[in-house]
Amino acid sequence: MGAHWLNLGEIAAVNAKKFRDKIALKEKGRSLTFGELNLRADRLANALVSLGLGKGDKVSCLLENSIEIVELYIAAAKTGIVINPINFRLAACEVQYILDNSDAKAVVAHEEFTPSILKKNLPGIKEFISVGENPPLGYLNYESLLAQSPEEESKAELNPQDPWVLLYTSGTTGRPKGVVRSHESYIAFYLINAVDFRFGEQDICLNVMPLCHVNSTFFSFTFTYLGASLYIQPARRFDPVEILEIIQKEKITFISLIPTHYNLMLNVPVEKRKQYDLGSIRKLLCSSAPARKEMKTAVMEMFAGVELYEAYGSTEAGIVTVLKPHEQLSKLGSIGRESCATSLIRILAPDGSPVPVGVAGELYSKGPMLFDEYHKLPEKTAQSFKDGWFTAGDMAREDEDGYFYIVDRKDNLIITGGENVYPSEIEEIIARHPAVFDVAVIGVPDKIWGESVKAVVILREGRTATETEIISFCAGKAASFKKPKAVAFIRPDEMPRTPTGKILHRELRSKFG
């Protein structure tokens, strides 16, 4: 019989004994100790079981970052229920698709999001639960359920290999796919984090990323697992000044952010930033989207003495590579090397053969953090693997020191006149222009060349630039065929993004192509 690693539900009971009166979760105006968190999770677990839910059943949730969503994750881990968190920003039709596709038997939602749930079209869902004081007609009240339920620990027989979370991908290439992840894949991450990032029970994490995303379920619950404290910030908006205030007030030691968040913080005037004591921050992570060199350098200047990490991974593969703090300046632009004890990497040509050092190919990885399968998509699952190695479709190269560099997504490759152009290379150049706040490069149809390069640019507030200036800025920095032939200027809110900040090049191609 194999080793039984404790899942998040089991470790919650252990931490309730070890750290009973220590703050486990905090949000604006509310907090729970480890003892209180475990009791409420037990009550919720028993409430779900009393409604007829059990091991393997899917429970969807449409919740903002909150104490309740953390309780639901833990309750699911205690009972063997599979939790399906849905991004509350999605349109009603998108929510409906996931609720139907997931085979959910129950749904838990903040009352303001319930209009996105069309009950009459969801015959498979038997129970509807609302978080809030005024549950809509036909919904059970979340707090009432907890109050009526006992605090006994769940007696469900669980294995680390059992599924725990059903996450839907951002859908950068079409319909979102359900990614089934086991308890074991998360446990591996939590324990490796304690080694790779040197986290411990003394840390205080600020969670900003939506808890319907793998980044947050990885990094936020690492701290819950280790007996450290977690401060939960609503994800519907990002106010950089408010984040600075929370860092100072709560003595935050770690935050995981995307490049967009860091750019917004860097846009806060220096004199304003200096009003806040940011000295408690020991570590920062940048992930979920490519980080440009200039931004990382500015972040390290803003948070003097901080250890900056960059991680590359995916919903399916987990964390694949990590760029450590001491490597940031010597390997700017790199995503780092294999994560400690968790990943093996191959860079392969289209025919499956290894490519030479320095040559771009498709990145494949394998390790204990890999997902189990795509929900109800066996063919897609099979297509994503090659002899047990998984690919998310990213193109990368390896240098002579064993460091990896993402070149671009395979789907974003531009072929103009038979030459390959990777958008990220040109985006990196245009981003250096002093008037440019953000940029995306796409391929658009061209009668002569097949495709031509087009840049979609967001200008900094108060700055101006013309199409000619942007194109001329690229001269001498890249081959002539790589320079944009056209430039479109858009507002920040017009840039299509996934919930984690990745630019949706597919939508830009649809709009401007």
Secondary structure as the mmCIF struct_conf table of DSSP 4:
data_model
#
loop_
_struct_conf.conf_type_id
_struct_conf.id
_struct_conf.beg_label_comp_id
_struct_conf.beg_label_asym_id
_struct_conf.beg_label_seq_id
_struct_conf.end_label_comp_id
_struct_conf.end_label_asym_id
_struct_conf.end_label_seq_id
HELX_RH_AL_P HELX_RH_AL_P1 LEU A 8 LYS A 18
TURN_TY1_P TURN_TY1_P1 PHE A 19 ASP A 21
BEND BEND1 LYS A 22 LYS A 22
STRN STRN1 ILE A 23 GLU A 27
TURN_TY1_P TURN_TY1_P2 LYS A 28 GLY A 29
STRN STRN2 ARG A 30 THR A 33
HELX_RH_AL_P HELX_RH_AL_P2 PHE A 34 SER A 50
TURN_TY1_P TURN_TY1_P3 LEU A 51 GLY A 52
TURN_TY1_P TURN_TY1_P4 LYS A 55 GLY A 56
STRN STRN3 LYS A 58 LEU A 62
BEND BEND2 ASN A 65 SER A 66
HELX_RH_AL_P HELX_RH_AL_P3 ILE A 67 THR A 79
TURN_TY1_P TURN_TY1_P5 GLY A 80 GLY A 80
HELX_LH_PP_P HELX_LH_PP_P1 ILE A 81 ILE A 81
STRN STRN4 VAL A 82 PRO A 85
TURN_TY1_P TURN_TY1_P6 PHE A 88 ARG A 89
BEND BEND3 LEU A 90 LEU A 90
HELX_RH_AL_P HELX_RH_AL_P4 ALA A 92 ASN A 101
TURN_TY1_P TURN_TY1_P7 SER A 102 ASP A 103
STRN STRN5 ALA A 104 HIS A 110
HELX_RH_3T_P HELX_RH_3T_P1 GLU A 111 SER A 116
HELX_RH_3T_P HELX_RH_3T_P2 LYS A 119 ASN A 121
TURN_TY1_P TURN_TY1_P8 PRO A 123 GLY A 124
STRN STRN6 GLU A 127 VAL A 131
BEND BEND4 GLY A 132 ASN A 134
HELX_LH_PP_P HELX_LH_PP_P2 PRO A 135 PRO A 136
TURN_TY1_P TURN_TY1_P9 LEU A 137 GLY A 138
STRN STRN7 LEU A 140 ASN A 141
HELX_RH_AL_P HELX_RH_AL_P5 TYR A 142 ALA A 147
TURN_TY1_P TURN_TY1_P10 GLN A 148 GLN A 148
BEND BEND5 SER A 149 SER A 149
HELX_LH_PP_P HELX_LH_PP_P3 GLU A 152 SER A 154
TURN_TY1_P TURN_TY1_P11 PRO A 160 GLN A 161
BEND BEND6 ASP A 162 ASP A 162
STRN STRN8 PRO A 163 TYR A 168
HELX_LH_PP_P HELX_LH_PP_P4 THR A 169 THR A 169
TURN_TY1_P TURN_TY1_P12 THR A 172 THR A 173
BEND BEND7 GLY A 174 ARG A 175
STRN STRN9 GLY A 178 SER A 182
HELX_RH_AL_P HELX_RH_AL_P6 HIS A 183 ASP A 196
TURN_TY1_P TURN_TY1_P13 PHE A 197 PHE A 197
TURN_TY1_P TURN_TY1_P14 GLU A 201 GLN A 202
STRN STRN10 ILE A 204 ASN A 207
BEND BEND8 MET A 209 MET A 209
TURN_TY1_P TURN_TY1_P15 LEU A 211 CYS A 212
BEND BEND9 HIS A 213 HIS A 213
HELX_RH_AL_P HELX_RH_AL_P7 VAL A 214 LEU A 226
TURN_TY1_P TURN_TY1_P16 GLY A 227 GLY A 227
STRN STRN11 SER A 229 ILE A 232
BEND BEND10 ALA A 235 ARG A 236
HELX_RH_AL_P HELX_RH_AL_P8 PRO A 240 GLU A 250
TURN_TY1_P TURN_TY1_P17 LYS A 251 LYS A 251
STRN STRN12 PHE A 254 LEU A 257
HELX_RH_AL_P HELX_RH_AL_P9 PRO A 259 LEU A 266
TURN_TY1_P TURN_TY1_P18 ASN A 267 ASN A 267
BEND BEND11 VAL A 268 VAL A 268
HELX_RH_AL_P HELX_RH_AL_P10 VAL A 270 ARG A 273
TURN_TY1_P TURN_TY1_P19 LYS A 274 GLN A 275
BEND BEND12 TYR A 276 TYR A 276
TURN_TY1_P TURN_TY1_P20 GLY A 279 SER A 280
STRN STRN13 LYS A 283 CYS A 286
BEND BEND13 SER A 288 ALA A 289
HELX_RH_AL_P HELX_RH_AL_P11 LYS A 293 MET A 302
BEND BEND14 PHE A 303 PHE A 303
TURN_TY1_P TURN_TY1_P21 ALA A 304 GLY A 305
STRN STRN14 GLU A 307 SER A 314
TURN_TY1_P TURN_TY1_P22 THR A 315 ALA A 317
STRN STRN15 GLY A 318 LEU A 323
HELX_RH_3T_P HELX_RH_3T_P3 PRO A 325 GLU A 327
TURN_TY1_P TURN_TY1_P23 GLN A 328 GLY A 333
STRN STRN16 GLY A 336 GLY A 336
STRN STRN17 ARG A 337 GLU A 338
HELX_LH_PP_P HELX_LH_PP_P5 SER A 339 SER A 339
TURN_TY1_P TURN_TY1_P24 CYS A 340 THR A 342
STRN STRN18 LEU A 344 LEU A 348
TURN_TY1_P TURN_TY1_P25 PRO A 350 ASP A 351
BEND BEND15 GLY A 352 GLY A 352
HELX_LH_PP_P HELX_LH_PP_P6 SER A 353 SER A 353
STRN STRN19 PRO A 354 PRO A 354
HELX_LH_PP_P HELX_LH_PP_P7 VAL A 355 PRO A 356
TURN_TY1_P TURN_TY1_P26 VAL A 357 GLY A 358
STRN STRN20 GLY A 361 LYS A 366
BEND BEND16 GLY A 367 GLY A 367
TURN_TY1_P TURN_TY1_P27 PRO A 368 MET A 369
STRN STRN21 GLU A 373 TYR A 374
TURN_TY1_P TURN_TY1_P28 HIS A 375 LYS A 376
HELX_RH_AL_P HELX_RH_AL_P12 PRO A 378 GLN A 383
TURN_TY1_P TURN_TY1_P29 SER A 384 SER A 384
STRN STRN22 PHE A 385 LYS A 386
TURN_TY1_P TURN_TY1_P30 ASP A 387 GLY A 388
STRN STRN23 TRP A 389 PHE A 390
BEND BEND17 GLY A 393 GLY A 393
STRN STRN24 ASP A 394 GLU A 398
TURN_TY1_P TURN_TY1_P31 GLU A 400 ASP A 401
BEND BEND18 GLY A 402 GLY A 402
STRN STRN25 PHE A 404 ARG A 409
HELX_RH_3T_P HELX_RH_3T_P4 LYS A 410 ASN A 412
STRN STRN26 ILE A 414 THR A 416
TURN_TY1_P TURN_TY1_P32 GLY A 417 GLY A 418
STRN STRN27 GLU A 419 VAL A 421
HELX_RH_AL_P HELX_RH_AL_P13 PRO A 423 ILE A 430
TURN_TY1_P TURN_TY1_P33 ALA A 431 ARG A 432
BEND BEND19 HIS A 433 HIS A 433
TURN_TY1_P TURN_TY1_P34 PRO A 434 ALA A 435
STRN STRN28 VAL A 436 ASP A 446
TURN_TY1_P TURN_TY1_P35 LYS A 447 TRP A 449
STRN STRN29 GLY A 450 LEU A 459
HELX_LH_PP_P HELX_LH_PP_P8 ARG A 460 ARG A 460
TURN_TY1_P TURN_TY1_P36 GLU A 461 GLY A 462
HELX_RH_AL_P HELX_RH_AL_P14 GLU A 467 PHE A 473
TURN_TY1_P TURN_TY1_P37 CYS A 474 CYS A 474
STRN STRN30 ALA A 475 ALA A 475
TURN_TY1_P TURN_TY1_P38 GLY A 476 LYS A 477
STRN STRN31 ALA A 478 ALA A 478
HELX_RH_3T_P HELX_RH_3T_P5 SER A 480 LYS A 482
BEND BEND20 LYS A 483 LYS A 483
BEND BEND21 LYS A 485 LYS A 485
STRN STRN32 ALA A 486 PHE A 489
HELX_RH_3T_P HELX_RH_3T_P6 PRO A 492 GLU A 494
BEND BEND22 MET A 495 MET A 495
STRN STRN33 ARG A 497 ARG A 497
TURN_TY1_P TURN_TY1_P39 PRO A 499 THR A 500
BEND BEND23 GLY A 501 GLY A 501
STRN STRN34 ILE A 503 ILE A 503
HELX_RH_AL_P HELX_RH_AL_P15 HIS A 505 PHE A 512
#
